[in-house]
Amino acid sequence: MWDKINIRFFLFFFLVLITTVFGQNGNIEVGIDEKLGEQFPLESFFNDEEGNLIELKDIINKPTMLMFVYYECPGICNPLMSEVASLVNKVDLIPGVDYQIVSISFDQFETPEIAIRKKNSFLNAIKKKIDPASWRFLTGDSVNIKKVTDGTGFYFKREGKDFIHAGSLIFLASDGKITRYLPGTTFLPFDIKMAIIEASEGKVTPTIAKVLKFCFSYDAQGKKYALNVTRIVASITILFAVVYFIFISIKPRHKEKINKGE
């Protein structure tokens, strides 16, 4: 009877702790809630750099490196796109053949004129000769922006003329399945290459980035990722709680066996 009470109490306590630590992800105001394996909303319409209205399902037909930015961002968007331009030079895969890049502005007031200027700037930073159509710079209205950002778990907040948001690369298979997230603004060429290869296979594989995402939170004011001490300490607390309750559940039975001479 005591063992059953012990186990029930342990399970209850464990669930409370798990809910406390992990249950916060349900109401993300700013940040990324990964939706690995889910379908990207391809039935969404955006303007390309030339001002043409396109449906995303017409251009996402190969492994895709997707990023949500806004082109006049004073913070992490330009470093993110600069990093991508640099990686195009380093990764031995061909944009437009092996994969493509799509930047979508989440600022509904940005225009194709702004997008084309930004596109030309970053294409000029790439030393390789690539098809200009292999990196698209899109703009759209609030309805379609919300559809694609909600569909990928990318949450942002307007603050005056600017936005509070995180930085990440999101990888899509040719059918639009979400296969990988790489949070941050700097990446290893190997990680990018592997993410593209996995997207080409439609393979959903969380990596160490998932662990880093748990250990680090996006600091909206500092506009950078910071170690989430509270979350880590809570996780350690859970670990010790599990060990402790296993110990106190086993110890009485162990003593009982000794007393019986078993």
N, C-alpha and C positions, 0 to 999 in steps of 0.2 A: 504493500500500500504506500509506504513512504517513498519507494523508488518511483512509483507512478506520479505522486505529487511533485517530487523533485523534477522529474522530466517535464511535466506540464508547466511548472513554474519557469524552468529553464527556457522552454520554447516560447512562452509568453514574453519573458524578459528579452530574449534574443530578437523576437519580432519587433518589439518596441524600439530597440536600439537600431535595427536595420531601417525601420520606418523613419526614425529621427535623422539618420545620416543620409539615406538614399532617397527619401520621399520628397526632398526639396526640388528634385528635377522636374516635377510635374508642372510648376508654374514659373517657367523661365521668362523673365522680362527682357533681358539682354544676354546673349550667349548662343550656344549651339546645343541642341538636343538631337543627337545622332539618330537617323532613321535608316540604318543600314538594312539593305535588302528590300526596302520599299521602292515604289515606283515614283520617279520624278514626274511632275505634272507636265507632260509634253504638249498637252492641249492648251498652251498659253501663247499669247501673241505679244511680240515686241518689235520695235523698230531697229533695223540694223544701222550701220554707220552712214549709209547712203539715204536713210530715211524711208526705206522700204519696209512695209509691214510684213512680218514673217511669223509663221507658226513654228514653235521650237521643234516639233516632231519632224519638220522638213530639214533641219540642219543638224540635229543630234542623231547621227547615223553611224558613228564610230566611237571608240573610247574617248571620253570627254573629260577634260580638266576644267571644272567650273569654279568660278569665284564670284562672290557678291561684294561689290565695292560701290563707291560713288566717286566719280571722276575728279571732282574738285575737293576731295577729302584732304584736310590738312594733317591727318594722322597716319594710320597704318596702311591705307589703301595703296598709296604710291610705292612704299617699300615692298608691299606684297607683289604688286605687278612688276616692279623692278627685279625682284627675286625670280619671278617666273621667266622674265626675259633672259636673265642670266642662266637659268636652268635649261632653257631651250638650247643654248650654246653648249652646255655640258653633257646633256643626256643624248646618248647615241640612238635616238629614235627620231623619226622625221614627222614634224607637224604637218597635218594635212594628209598624211599617208597612214602612220601608225596611231595617231591620235589627233585631237583638236583642242583648242582652248576657247572657252566662252566666258567673257566678263559680262555680268549683268549689273547695271546700276540700280540700287534700291532707292534712289532719289527720284521721285516721280517728275520733278521739275527739270531734270537734266535732259538735254536734247541731242539728236544725232550730230549736230555741229560740234558740241563739246566732245562727244564720243569719237568722232573722226580725228580730232586734234590729238586726243590722248592715244588713239591707236597709232597714228603716224609717229608719235614720240617714242613709243615702246618698240615698234617695229624697227625703227632706226637704231635702237640699242642692241638689236640681235645681229650677230655677225654672220650667221648662216643665211643663205638665201632660202626663204620660205614663201609659200603661197600666202598672200595677205588674207585670204579667206579662211586660213587655218586658225586665226585668232580673231574672234568676233567680239565687238564692243556694242552691247545692246542697251537700249533705253525703253521704258514703257510706262504705262499708267499704274495707278495705285492698286487696282484690282488684280492685274496680272502679276505685279510685284509681290503682293501678299500671297497669291496662290503658290508661287514658286519658292518663296522664302519659308512659308509655313510648311510646304511640302518637303523641305529639306531640314527643317528644324533650325533655321537661321533667324534669330530674333534680334531686333535692333530698336532703337528709340531715338526719335528726333529731339534735339536739344538746341533750340534757336535755329540757326542756319545749318548747323552740323548734326551729326548723329553719334550716338554711343553704340558701338558695335564691336564684335570680335573679328578676328581674321582667320580664314581657313581656306584650304583647297578641298573641293568635293569632287570625287571621281564617279563617273557614270559609265555603265556599259552601253553598248550601241543601241540597246532596247530601252534605255532610260533607267535601268535599275541602279540604285545608289550602292556603290561597292566599297567606298573608302572615304574617310575624312582625315585630313592632315591639318591639325590646328596650328596656328602661329603664322609667322611671316618669313621664317627661314627654314630651309629644307635641305636634306642630303640628296644629291642626284640619284643615288641608289634607291632611296625611298620613293622618289618620283617615278623612276623606271619601273619598279616593282608594282606600284599602284596602277600604272598604265597597263602593264601586262595582265594584272589581275582583272582590271576592267574589261580587257579584251576577251578574257575567259568567262566574264560574268561572275567572277569569284568574289564573294563577300568575306573579307578577312580582316577583322580588327587587329591592329598591331599595338606596339608599345605606346603609340599615340593615345590609345584608349586609357591606358594607365596614367599617362601624363595629363590627360584631360581631367581625370578624377583628382589628381594631386594638385593641379593648378587651376585657378579661377581667373576669369578675365576681370582686370581692374579697370572699370569704366572711367574713373577719374584720371588714373595714371596712363590709361590707354596701353596697357601691357598685361602680360600674364604674370600672376603672383602665386606663390606657394600658399595653398589653402591649409593652414595649420590646423584649424578647427576640424576639418574633415579627416585629416590624417590622424589626429589625436583620437577622434571618435572611432575610427577604424581600429586603432590599436586597442582602445577600450573594449570593443566588440571581441577582438581576438582573446584578450585576457579573460573576458567574461566567459567565453566558450570554454577555455582551458580550465577555469576555476570550477564551473558547474559540472564539467566532466569529472574533475577531480573529486568533488564532494559527492558525486553520484556513485563513483566507483569505490571510494575509500570505505564506506560502511560495509559493503559487500565483501571487500578484501579482509576487513577485521573479522567479519562473521566466519569466513572460511578458516582463518587462523585459529579462532576460538574452537571451531569444530574439529581442528586438527587435519583439515584437508590439505 
